[in-house]
Amino acid sequence: MSDIIRRDPRAEWIARNRLHPLHAAMQTQQASWMGPQGVLRKNPHAVGFIGPNGIKRIDRSGAQQGGAGGKRSAVAEVQLPLHQVAQPAFYIAVVPDMIGGRLGSHDRDLLGLAHSLAGSDGAVLAVVFGEHKESHFSTAGADRLLVIDGEQYQGYAPEQLVQGLRAVDNQFSPRHWLLPDSRTGGGELGRRLAATLGERPATRVWQVKDGQCIGRAGAGQQDIQRSVPRLILATAECAEPVSETRHEALPVELSTEALRALTRISDLGPVAVDPATIAMAEAEFIMSGGNGVKDWALFHQATAALGATEGASRVAVDDGFMPRNRQVGATGTWVTARVYMAVGISGAIQHLQGIGACDKVVAVNLDPGCDMIKRADLSIIGDSAAILKALIEAVESFRSDVQRDAA
């Protein structure tokens, strides 16, 4: 037998890539050993474990390590330290957009900024209108949660929302109001609230530090610095989201009913828009096809059935299956969809860069080891044609059941 030591480059790469599904299996169980010179050698990479936010954690007491050699199971959960504010000295009120009933990345950045302004004495008060589907307010940084429900707050009702926020201001008197400076409602609501409260807000704020806030101006070419006002409209990435602490998110209620003023705006409901006419940079649901799609007619049919906006990888565009303006990626269009469904796309680095801001990614592919599967929040391993047919049948069955129940 040869004495030559053979290396496995792929195994070494998996051992370095903590996002790979086989990463935990490739880790050595030996944390320390005696070297040939009698010196005790320690493996620093074998100490600790990767937490739910991708941050390595080390428990010096050894209570959380478990098992022989200090190895921890990859599926074990990490209990973050609980941040409690029993008697808040003041409140920092945050009104997230809650698109689709869930916290978005912009909302989490806003809660992170509120947490930095609250410090150890203040509490972050999250104000949510209507029903929501979010269950992670505690890990997002909310110390108190106020849900204002009612039919008058459904749809486009800025006047009623402002009345609700005025009731919150009267009861809790927040030191600062934080709203996202977005096109999905936060920007307009914040400006309306500022006019009602008589405050001069700071808009397009991207940094708050040392009692000063910096906002964009002049088409993004200029910065305006001023003292931190009571009402702040912040942009995305204004602060790091909360990831190191767990908060109580205690429910609170309004002691007085919000004013039910007669609204001068009537919401007639959303306008039906053809998804094919929506620009990909503004689309909420995108379904992209790649080299793995063999039946493009079926792909177009499934996209229409799901009500999604069509996209494509560079390979599909180069092959002439999709127009150039539908190319997704660093060499095409950067998208920020709530749901991005990649069908038959392996996940080149340029494509992954283009979908980096997407909230949820669904991947359909035959290769379970491709990069798109690793990036996806939900993966479906199988033939794309069979999966698309099943999706069309499921959608049609659901719609027929809804129509039958309505009749």
N, C-alpha and C positions, 0 to 999 in steps of 0.2 A: 504493500500500500504506500502511496506517495505521501511524503511529509509536507507537501505544499498546502498551505491554508487557502481554501477557496472562499471568496467573498460573494455574498448575495447583495448586489446593489439595491434591488427592489426591497428586500427585507430591511436594509438599512434606511431606505427612504421612508418606509412605513413607520419604522421606529422613531423617526424624527418628526413625522407629520401627525400631530395629535388629533387632527380632524379625520384621519382615516379610520374606517370601521374596525380594522385589525390592529390599531395602534396599541390598545391595552394588552392584547395577546403577545405583542412583540417586546413588551417591557421585561427587563430582567427582574427576577425575584430576589436576587442577591444584592442587598444594600451595602454590605461591607465584606472584605476578605483580606486574608493575610498575603502580602506580596512575597516575592522570592527573597527579598532582603530582610524579611521579618518585620516590615512596616505594615501597619494596618491601613488598608486602602478603603475609602468610602466612595460610593457612587452618589453624587449629589442629585442626579436625575431620578433616582429611585425614591427619594424622600418627597412626601407630599402627594397631592392629587390635583386634577384639573376640576375646578368648580363649574357650576352651571353657566357662568358668564365667561368661560374660557380663561379664567385667571387661576394660576397655580396657587394652591393653599397648603400650608405646612402647619401641622398640629404638633407642637413640641412635646406635649404631654403624652402623645401616642394613643390617646383614647379613641381618636377617629381613624387611626390607621388600620387597625384590625388585621387579623391573619398573621401568618409567619412572615418574617422579614420586612414587616411594615408595608406590605403591598395592600392596596385598597382596590376594591371592585370598581370597575368603570361605571357601573350603574348606581352606585351609592349617591345619596343626595347630601348636599351641604346645607347646614342650618346657619344662615347668616345671622350676625348679631342684631338683636332687636333694639331699635331706636325709639325711645318712649319720651313723650312730653306730657307729663301729668297735668300741669297747670301752665298752659302757654302764656307767655308775657305778651305776645302779639301773634297775629296771623299773617301769612302770605297767601293770598287767594289766587288760585290758578283756575282758568276756565279753558280746558282743552277742547280741541275741535271734535274729537271722538268720531272720526269718519268711520262709518260702518258699525258704530257702537263700540269701538275698541280704541285703545291708545295707540297712536302712531308714533313714529320716530321723532317727529317735531314736538308732539305732546310730552314725550319722555325727556327731551332736552329741556323743555320748559319747566318740568318738575325738578329736574336737576338744578336749574338756575334758582328756583324757589327754595330748594333745600340749602343752597349756599347762602341765600339772603336770610333764611330763618335762623341759621346757626344752631346753638344748643338750647336757646331759650324760647324761640319761636316755633310755630307749628305751620305746616303746609296744609292749606285747606283746598281740596279739589272740589269744584262746583260742576256738576253734571246735570244736564237737562234731559228729561225723558228716560226711557228704558235704555239700558246698555248691556253689552255682552262681556265686559271686561271683568276679570277676576284677579288681576295682578296689580292692583293699586298699591298694595303693601310693598312690593319689590320695586315699584316705580318711584316711590318717595312720598306718598300721601300719608300724612299723619291723621287728618280728618277728611271724611268724605260726606259731602252734602249732595243728595240727589233730589232735584226739584222736578216732580212729575206732574203731568196734566195735559189735557188735550190742547190747551191754548199755546203750548210750547212746541207742538208738532209742526213739521214743515218749516216754511220760511216765515218766521214771526219775530223779527228783530226787536220790535217795540215791546212785545211781551217778555222777551229775554232780558231786555234792559230793565224792565220793571222788576223782574225776579232778582237781578243783580243788585238793584237798589235796595231791595229788602235785605239781601245778604250784607250789604254795606252798612245798613242801619243797625243790624244785630251784632255783627262781628267786628266792624270797623277795621278792616285789614290795613296793615301798614303799607302794603304794596299790592297792586292788582297786576297779574301777569296773564297776557293773552297772546296766542300765536299770531304774528303778522302774516296771515295767509289769505289766499283767495277763496278758501272753503268756509268762510264765515267769521273766523277770528278777527281778521283785520277790520271788517265793517263793524262787528259788534264792539270791538275795543274803542273805535272812534266814536260810536254812538254813546257808549258808556262815559267816555271822557267828556263829551259835550254835556251830558246829563249831570255829571258830578262837578263840572266846572274845572276840570284838571287839564293841564297841557301835557299830553302823553309824549313819551319818547318812542319813536317808530323805527322799525327795521334795526332794532338793537341786536348786535352780534356779540357784545362783550359787556359784562358788568364787573368792575373791579375797583376796590379802594374808594367806594363812594361815588364813582364815576361810571357812566354808561356811554358806550360808543355805538352810534348808529350810522347806517349807510345813507348817503345822499348823493345828489348829482348823478343819477343813473348808475349808482354803484361805484363812481369814480372818486368819491369824497367821503370822509368820515367827519361826523359831528360829535363832539364830546361835551357832556353836560353832567350836572349832578343827578343822582338817581331820583327820578320823580316818583309819584305815587302810582302812576299807571304806566306800564311798560308793554309795548308790543314788540316781541322778540322774533327773530328769524330762526330758521333751523340751524342746528349746531351752535346755538348760543352758549351752551354749557355741556359738560359731560353728564350723561344720564346717571341716575343713582344705580350703583351695582354692588356696593360693599356693605350695605345695611338693609335691614328689613324693618318696615314701619307698621304702625298699628292699623291705619286706615279706619279709625273708629267712626261709625256713622253718627251724624248730627242732623238736626232738623231745624227748620225755621220756626221761631216762636210765633211769628205773625204771618198771615197769609199774604202772598205777593199781590200787589195791586192788579186788579183785573180791568185795566183801562180799555176803552173801546178802540180797537185797532183800526188804523186807516189803510192797512195793507191786507189784501186778500190773497191767500196762497191758492192758486189753481192747480197745484200739483206739478210734477216734473214733466218736461216736454220730451216727447219721444224723439230720439236722435238715432240715426243710422250709425252703428258702431264703425262701419267702414269709412265714414267721413271724419271720425275723431282723430286728431293728431296723436301719434303714439306717445309723445312727451306728456300729454294730458290724459291719456286713457287710464281707466281704473282697472280694467281687466283685459289682459293681452294674452293671446294664444299664438305662439310662434312655432313654425315648422322648420325642420332642418334636413340634413342629408338622410335621416332615417325615415322620412315620410315618403312612401311609394305611391300612395293614392291621394293626389292633391285635390281631386274633386270631393273625396270624402272629407278631407281636411277643411275645405271651404264650407261644406255642409255642417260639420260639427261646430265650426266657429260661429256660423249663423244661428244654429240651434242654441248655443250657450250665450249668445249675445255679446261675444267678445270682439275685440279689435285685433285684426290680423297683423302678425309680425313674422320675421324670418331671420335665419342666420345668414352669414355672408355666403356660405356655400350654396344655399338655396337661391339666393339672389344672383350669384354668378352663373348658376345653371339655368337661369331664366324662368324659374317657377314663381318668383315674386318680384315686384318692382323695387327699384333701388330705394325709394322713400320708405319702404317697410323694413329695412335692414336694422336690426338691433345690435348694439355693441359700441365699443369705443370708436370703431371706424364707421358707425352708422348713427343711430339715435340713442341717447341715454334715456332710459325710461324710469318712471317712479310709480309703477302700477301697484295697486293694493294686492292683486293676484296676478302672477306671471306664470303661464303654463308653457313649458318647453317640451315639444313633441319631436323626438328623434334628433335632439341636439346634444352633442357630446360635451360641450362646455369649454370652448377655447377661452384663453385668458382675456381676449378682447371682448368676447360676448359676456363673460362673467363681470367684467368691469362695467359694461353697459346696464346690467340689471342689479348692480350693487345696492341701489336705493329702493328696490322693490320690497314690499312688506312680506308677502308669502310667495314662495316659489314651488310649483308643482312640476315634477319631471317625469316624462314617459320615455323609457328607453329600454333597449334589450341588454345593455351592458351595465351590470350593477356596480362596476368599478369606475365608471366615467366621472369626470369632475362635476358635471351637472347634477348627478345623483348625490354627490357629497354636499353640494350647495343647497339642494332642495330641502324644503320643510316637509314635503310629502313626495314619496317616490313610488312609481308604479312600474314594475319590471314586467315587460311583455311586449307583444306585437302591437304597434301603434294602430294599425287598421282595426284589429279586434277591439281595442280599448275605445277608439273613437266611436265605433258602432254601438258599443255598450253605453257610452255616454249619451248618444243621440236617443237611444231607446229609453234610457232612464229619464231624460228631460221630457220627452214626449209623454211618457207615462205619468210623470208628475203633473204636467200641465193638464192632461185629461182628467186627472183626479181632482184638481182644483176647480176646473170648469164644472165637473159633475157635482161637487159640493156646493158651488155657488148657485147652480140651478136648483 
